[in-house]
Amino acid sequence: MTQVKEWSNQELNRKLAELMGWQAGGDPNKQRDFVWWVDDNRFRLPEKWEPCTDPAASLEVQTAACKVDGERYIWELAIIQGWVGGKIISRKEGVRIATAIPRERAEAAYITLQGAVNT
């Protein structure tokens, strides 16, 4: 299994961008020229799209992961948060999942999206 927790925020952000279909463009040696292109020709600078720290961007990757496999995303998020229970998540655990921090959402989204690519 991939050790997502060991990655820096920047590394995880870029890996998520790639899984979501973004491609690198421009010159990586010139930060201002380095952009990610999306299918509909939108672009963003990598430092402006940070799912590991930005709540809005983390919800974007959460939505993408839920579209692929929402149930797996929730389980992965619970595991990342330290859940060790059985097959049922308590209300208390549900609240913790609902209030996940951006980095936790990003990790769970990566694992979920990566699993969809590898299957």
C-alpha positions as CSV (number, residue, x, y, z in Angstrom):
1,M,0.0,0.0,0.0
2,T,1.2,3.5,-0.8
3,Q,2.5,5.4,2.2
4,V,0.6,8.6,1.5
5,K,1.4,10.0,5.0
6,E,5.1,10.2,4.2
7,W,4.6,12.5,1.2
8,S,4.9,16.3,1.5
9,N,1.7,18.4,0.9
10,Q,3.2,19.6,-2.5
11,E,3.9,16.0,-3.6
12,L,0.4,14.8,-2.7
13,N,-1.2,17.9,-4.3
14,R,0.6,17.1,-7.6
15,K,-0.3,13.4,-7.5
16,L,-3.9,14.3,-6.9
17,A,-3.9,16.7,-9.8
18,E,-2.5,14.0,-12.1
19,L,-5.2,11.5,-10.9
20,M,-7.8,14.1,-11.6
21,G,-6.6,14.4,-15.3
22,W,-4.5,17.5,-15.1
23,Q,-1.3,17.5,-17.0
24,A,1.9,19.5,-16.4
25,G,2.6,22.3,-18.9
26,G,5.1,25.1,-19.2
27,D,8.6,25.1,-17.9
28,P,8.9,23.5,-14.4
29,N,12.1,25.6,-13.8
30,K,10.0,28.8,-14.0
31,Q,7.3,28.5,-11.4
32,R,5.2,31.3,-12.9
33,D,5.1,29.3,-16.2
34,F,4.2,26.0,-14.6
35,V,0.5,25.3,-15.0
36,W,-1.9,22.4,-14.9
37,W,-4.2,22.1,-17.9
38,V,-7.7,20.6,-17.5
39,D,-9.8,19.0,-20.2
40,D,-12.0,22.1,-20.6
41,N,-8.9,24.3,-21.1
42,R,-9.0,25.9,-17.6
43,F,-5.7,26.2,-15.8
44,R,-4.4,26.9,-12.4
45,L,-1.0,27.5,-10.9
46,P,0.0,24.5,-8.7
47,E,0.5,26.7,-5.7
48,K,-3.0,28.0,-5.9
49,W,-4.6,24.5,-5.9
50,E,-3.7,22.9,-2.6
51,P,-6.1,20.2,-1.4
52,C,-3.8,19.3,1.5
53,T,-4.3,22.7,3.1
54,D,-7.2,24.5,1.3
55,P,-10.7,23.4,2.5
56,A,-12.3,24.2,-0.9
57,A,-9.7,22.3,-2.9
58,S,-10.0,19.3,-0.5
59,L,-13.7,19.3,-1.0
60,E,-13.1,19.2,-4.8
61,V,-10.9,16.1,-4.5
62,Q,-13.4,14.6,-2.0
63,T,-16.2,15.1,-4.6
64,A,-14.1,13.4,-7.3
65,A,-13.3,10.4,-5.0
66,C,-17.0,10.1,-4.0
67,K,-18.0,10.0,-7.6
68,V,-15.6,7.1,-8.2
69,D,-16.4,5.1,-5.0
70,G,-18.0,7.1,-2.2
71,E,-18.1,4.1,0.2
72,R,-14.4,3.4,-0.2
73,Y,-13.6,7.0,0.3
74,I,-15.5,7.1,3.6
75,W,-13.8,3.9,4.8
76,E,-10.3,5.2,3.8
77,L,-11.0,8.5,5.6
78,A,-12.1,6.7,8.8
79,I,-8.9,4.5,8.7
80,I,-6.7,7.6,8.2
81,Q,-8.4,9.2,11.2
82,G,-7.5,6.1,13.3
83,W,-10.8,4.2,13.2
84,V,-10.2,0.6,14.2
85,G,-13.8,-0.6,14.7
86,G,-15.9,-3.2,13.0
87,K,-18.3,-2.8,10.1
88,I,-20.4,-0.1,11.7
89,I,-19.2,3.5,12.2
90,S,-20.7,5.2,15.3
91,R,-22.3,8.6,15.3
92,K,-19.2,10.0,17.1
93,E,-17.0,8.5,14.3
94,G,-19.4,9.9,11.7
95,V,-19.0,13.4,13.1
96,R,-15.2,13.1,13.1
97,I,-15.4,12.0,9.4
98,A,-17.6,14.9,8.5
99,T,-15.2,17.3,10.1
100,A,-12.0,15.9,8.5
101,I,-9.1,18.3,7.9
102,P,-8.0,19.0,4.3
103,R,-4.9,16.8,4.5
104,E,-7.0,13.8,5.7
105,R,-9.5,14.4,2.8
106,A,-6.6,14.6,0.3
107,E,-5.1,11.3,1.6
108,A,-8.4,9.4,1.4
109,A,-9.1,10.9,-2.0
110,Y,-5.7,9.9,-3.4
111,I,-6.1,6.3,-2.1
112,T,-9.6,6.0,-3.5
113,L,-8.7,7.5,-6.9
114,Q,-5.5,5.5,-7.2
115,G,-7.5,2.4,-6.5
116,A,-9.8,3.2,-9.3
117,V,-6.9,3.7,-11.7
118,N,-5.3,0.4,-10.7
119,T,-8.4,-1.7,-11.1
